[in-house]
Amino acid sequence: MKHKLELIYFKMRALAEAPRLLFHYTNIEYEDVMSWDYYGKDWSEVKPNIPFKQLPMLMVDRKYQICQSMAIMTFIENLAGINITDPILNAKANAIMQSSQELFMPLNPTVNFATGDKFIKKKHDMIPFLMSRFEDLEKAIIENDKKFFILDEPRACDFVTFHHLDLSKMLDSSIIKKFPRLEKFLEDMMSIENIKNYLNKRPELIDVSIDPKLIIDGVPHPTGVKKT
Ligand SMILES: N[C@@H](CCC(=O)N[C@@H](CS)C(=O)NCC(=O)O)C(=O)O
């Protein structure tokens, strides 16, 4: 059964990115909609009525509200019929997905919003955590001995990991270079045709650490939760 799928979010490259990548990989049609366009109101008015008061949220058939980006990922995998059914592999995949998702804070807000000295301090403070988590991820992908983290084809955990590793390059491009197996993983993900196409056409994130903006339909917009 085909569903109407609307992914509601803001102007930032953060938690909607893995769902977008997975939608493109699985060729599932969906629409990206900004919160203010969907609701016709400012986020401050919308927030109290959203199930967990945050976005992204996937609206299914204008009826079901799926919050929490990891729940959205699992839902897309199930819709596409690519969910990992082996309980051990499924648990391993979830551990990878959760461990990568923990990179969200403070990596994503820093890249999308921090500027000047605040950016420098936040970056400096988070580097030990990033190094340690990247080390764990590199070890996991080497031990599993497949092309991607669990299988020879990517699954939800790979798209979540891809997003955070890819974003880390905008914080400091030298970190990922210390992890050759993770760099190879990024290359393998980027060479998947649908992913390559999506990455080439997605809004570009510019002026990180100075005055971050997303270029949407050719127009630079400051990152954030407000209509511009
Ligand atoms: N655990 C949630 C976190 C969602 C989250 O932090 N959303 C942020 C944007 S990335 C948000 O809604 N910010 C606006 C607000 O909290 O009012 C998830 O994975 O979806």
The ligand as an ORCA input file, in Angstrom:
! r2SCAN-3c Opt
* xyz 0 1
  N      15.433     12.576     19.838
  C      14.852     13.444     18.830
  C      15.543     14.796     18.898
  C      14.834     15.807     18.017
  C      15.468     17.191     18.094
  O      16.405     17.461     18.892
  N      14.937     18.090     17.271
  C      15.397     19.473     17.247
  C      15.961     19.828     15.873
  S      17.289     18.770     15.421
  C      14.198     20.389     17.495
  O      13.053     20.019     17.296
  N      14.475     21.648     17.917
  C      13.473     22.635     18.170
  C      12.926     22.584     19.570
  O      13.367     21.756     20.385
  O      12.048     23.402     19.872
  C      15.004     12.784     17.445
  O      15.898     11.962     17.247
  O      14.173     13.065     16.562
*
